[in-house]
Amino acid sequence: MIISIIDVYSLRTAHNMSIYRIFALSLFVATLFVPVSAQEWVPDPNIPASGLLAIKVDALGNQYIVNEEMQVIKYKPDGSIWHIYDNNRLGSISRLDVSNPFLILVFYPQFQTAVLLDNNMWESGRIRFADIGLGNIRSAAVSDDNNIWGFDEGSRRLMKISANGKILLNGTPYSGFDIDESKPIEIMQRGSFIYLCQPGLPIQIFDIFGKWVRSLKLNDFQAIISLDRIIYYRANDKIYSHNTDLPMLDDQALWDAKGISGICYDARMNCFYGIDSTGKRTKLDLR
């Protein structure tokens, strides 16, 4: 019997405490024997909210949604509401990063501001990029050492900024790849590499010093769902897998995702969550 592959690695918290982040990048081989349509998306009654714009799940199983009112609502794993962060003074939210459950980032591009929240969803910091001489930050994310990655489109470089707004690293400017101004940019760090992702374009990979390393082209790429040695991504209304250790292998279409947006993976429950065409949460259970 073929079983799931689970990568467990250390996650540093804002309080310098060590916990484990669990990323279950599972079923790559096992699902090759399952037709794409064998599993179906079903409404999730645990969180019946509508008007959803984004869904995220952290390493502890807590779930977060962004709604049309630009509220960030945190749910406990049992589906009960933990807390609501409500800020309607900074415009639209383009990026919610919950990779560190103790240091959550909410990015507001119109005001060039990143708001930092603790695990109780109370504001613990705020970075106004214009105040530190950065006026064209397209995306931001939490780094593995509890600082902030930002991509400055004007200078075409990756930058690291402390939680109190001090520039720690100016990456090497590099203009050898395309950027679509009309599409969102997502930054993700995994280990020693930082990934810059835009729908329809190759993924750009940088090292931890902000130096461009290479591009990764995934056909008809729309969004990364889960990132590790095996990358799960959305393309052509399906969820695909890409094996970074064996890139010569063809990518595999594993599950259907037609009509589903904002897909994320819950390692604890071994399922995908997404937003259906009515703006409600839906679930694809892999168990």
Buried (B, 14 or more C-beta within 10 A) or exposed (E): EEEBBEBEEEBBBBEEEEBEBBBBBBBBBBBEEEEBEEBEBEEBEEBEBEBBBBBBBBBBBBBBBBBEEBBBBBBEBEEEEBBEBEBEEBBEBBBBBBBBBBBBBBBBBEBBBBBBBBBEBEEBBBBEBEEBEBEBBBBBBBBBEBBBBBBBBEBBBBBBBBBEBEBEBBBEEBEEBEBEEEEBBBBBBBEEBBBBBBBEBBBBBBBBEBEBEEBBEBEEBBBBBBBBBBBBBBBEEBBBBBBEEEEEEEBBBBBBBEEBBBBBBBBBBBBBBBBBEEBBBBBBBBE
